[in-house]
Amino acid sequence: MLIECHETGIDGLFECVNSRLHDTRGSFSRWYCSKQMNSLIDNLPIRQINHSINIHSGTVRGLHYQLGPQLEYKIIRCIKGEVLDAVVDLRRNSRTFLQVVQVMLSATKNNALVVPPGCAHGFQCIEDNSQLMYLHTSEYFPEFEGGVNVNDPALNITWPLPIKDQSERDSAFPFLTDNFSGILL
């Protein structure tokens, strides 16, 4: 049972789709296999797994990223419901610098995103009670976290629903300045 991973419009950002085996009992799906995924995450070990429960459709989280020694890959999967995921390339010398890719993640679609270091990530819940699972190659330290405002006009992200719920911290993230030159990896 292979995990099919496809490149997106951002260098190093992959959408991975998992097949399901069905029988009378239900279904089975492989969500992670180091043999297949290690090349996408520079052979780094998974160091932290997080679970996000989001009660209301319209909820937005992000755009988050890690800096310095906590640069990380994230593998993000919607395990219940549906979300629109947005990834922004903030890497200074990237060919896809400041490009945005949006991918619908859902339990039904059985897909995930592999987000490279130096990219900001956020999502909007399309369905009530959507849940996400994150695999991280680094532990979380708040002093190494950064964020970009989800409504930054320079990014021109279109959210399909009005934003209902957002944390004070996320809504206070700054817009990118005209002289933003990116994150140096």
C-alpha positions in Angstrom: 0.0 0.0 0.0 1.8 3.1 -1.3 1.4 6.7 -0.3 1.3 8.8 -3.5 3.0 12.1 -3.0 2.7 14.9 -5.6 4.6 18.2 -5.9 2.6 21.4 -5.5 3.3 25.0 -6.6 5.8 25.5 -3.7 9.2 23.8 -3.8 9.3 21.1 -1.2 5.6 21.2 -0.4 3.9 17.8 -1.2 0.3 16.6 -1.1 0.2 12.9 -0.2 -2.9 10.8 -0.9 -3.4 7.5 0.8 -5.3 4.6 -0.6 -7.8 2.7 1.5 -8.3 -1.1 1.6 -12.0 -1.9 2.2 -13.6 -5.1 3.3 -16.7 -6.1 5.3 -15.1 -4.8 8.6 -14.5 -1.3 7.2 -11.2 0.1 5.8 -7.5 0.3 6.5 -5.1 3.1 5.4 -1.4 3.7 6.0 -0.8 7.3 7.0 2.9 7.3 7.5 5.8 5.1 6.3 9.3 6.2 7.0 10.6 4.2 4.0 8.4 6.3 1.7 8.3 9.7 3.5 11.9 10.1 4.8 13.2 11.6 1.6 10.5 14.3 1.8 11.5 15.3 5.3 15.3 15.0 4.9 15.5 11.8 6.9 14.6 13.7 10.1 12.7 11.8 12.9 9.2 12.7 14.0 9.7 14.4 17.4 6.2 15.6 18.2 2.6 14.7 17.3 -0.2 17.2 17.8 -4.0 17.0 17.5 -6.2 20.0 16.8 -10.0 20.0 17.5 -11.9 22.8 15.9 -15.6 23.2 17.0 -16.9 25.7 14.4 -16.7 26.0 10.7 -15.1 29.3 9.8 -12.4 28.8 12.5 -8.9 29.9 11.2 -5.6 28.9 12.7 -2.3 30.3 11.5 -0.2 31.3 9.7 2.5 29.7 11.8 6.2 28.8 11.3 9.3 27.9 13.4 12.7 29.6 13.2 16.3 29.0 14.0 17.1 25.6 15.7 13.4 24.7 15.6 13.0 24.8 11.9 10.8 21.9 11.1 8.9 19.8 8.6 5.2 19.3 9.3 3.0 16.5 8.0 -0.6 17.7 8.4 -3.7 15.5 8.0 -7.4 16.2 8.5 -8.7 13.2 10.4 -12.3 14.4 10.8 -14.2 16.9 8.7 -12.7 19.2 6.1 -10.3 22.2 6.1 -8.8 24.5 3.5 -5.1 24.5 4.2 -2.9 27.4 3.1 0.9 27.3 2.9 3.1 30.4 2.2 6.8 30.1 1.1 8.8 32.5 3.3 12.2 31.2 2.4 14.5 34.0 1.3 16.3 32.3 -1.6 13.4 30.1 -2.7 12.3 30.0 -6.3 8.7 30.0 -5.0 9.2 32.8 -2.4 5.9 34.4 -1.2 3.8 32.0 -3.3 0.7 30.5 -1.7 -0.8 27.1 -2.2 -4.2 26.1 -0.9 -5.2 22.4 -0.6 -8.5 21.0 0.7 -7.7 18.4 3.3 -10.4 16.0 4.5 -10.9 12.7 6.2 -12.8 11.6 3.0 -10.1 12.6 0.6 -7.5 10.9 2.9 -4.7 13.3 2.0 -2.0 15.1 3.9 0.5 17.9 3.3 4.3 17.8 3.9 5.2 21.4 4.7 9.0 22.2 4.5 10.9 24.5 6.9 10.6 28.2 6.2 6.9 27.9 5.1 4.0 29.3 7.1 1.0 27.2 7.5 -2.6 27.8 8.4 -6.1 26.5 7.8 -9.8 27.3 7.8 -12.4 24.7 9.0 -15.0 24.1 6.3 -17.0 21.7 8.6 -17.9 21.9 12.3 -15.8 19.6 14.5 -12.9 19.2 12.1 -9.8 17.7 13.5 -6.2 17.7 12.4 -3.2 15.6 13.2 0.3 17.1 12.9 3.6 15.3 12.8 6.6 17.5 13.5 10.3 17.0 13.1 11.1 19.4 15.9 9.6 20.1 19.3 7.7 23.3 19.9 9.4 26.2 21.7 7.3 29.5 21.7 10.4 31.6 21.5 11.2 30.2 18.0 7.6 30.6 16.6 6.7 33.2 14.0 3.5 34.1 12.3 2.0 36.0 9.5 -1.5 37.5 9.5 -4.0 35.4 7.5 -5.5 38.5 6.0 -2.2 39.9 4.7 -3.1 41.6 1.4 0.3 40.8 0.0 -0.6 37.1 0.2 -4.1 37.5 -1.2 -5.4 34.3 0.5 -9.1 33.7 -0.2 -10.9 32.0 2.7 -14.1 30.3 1.5 -16.0 31.2 4.7 -16.1 34.4 6.9 -13.6 34.0 9.7 -15.7 33.2 12.8 -13.1 32.1 15.4 -9.4 33.1 15.6 -7.1 33.4 18.6 -6.0 36.8 19.7 -2.4 35.8 19.1 -3.1 34.8 15.5 -5.2 37.9 14.7 -2.3 40.0 16.0 0.3 38.5 13.7 1.8 41.3 11.5 1.4 41.8 7.8 4.6 41.3 5.8 6.4 44.6 5.3 7.5 45.9 1.8 11.1 45.1 2.7 10.5 41.6 4.0 13.3 39.6 2.5 12.4 36.2 3.8 13.6 33.6 6.3 17.2 32.5 5.9 17.5 28.8 6.4 
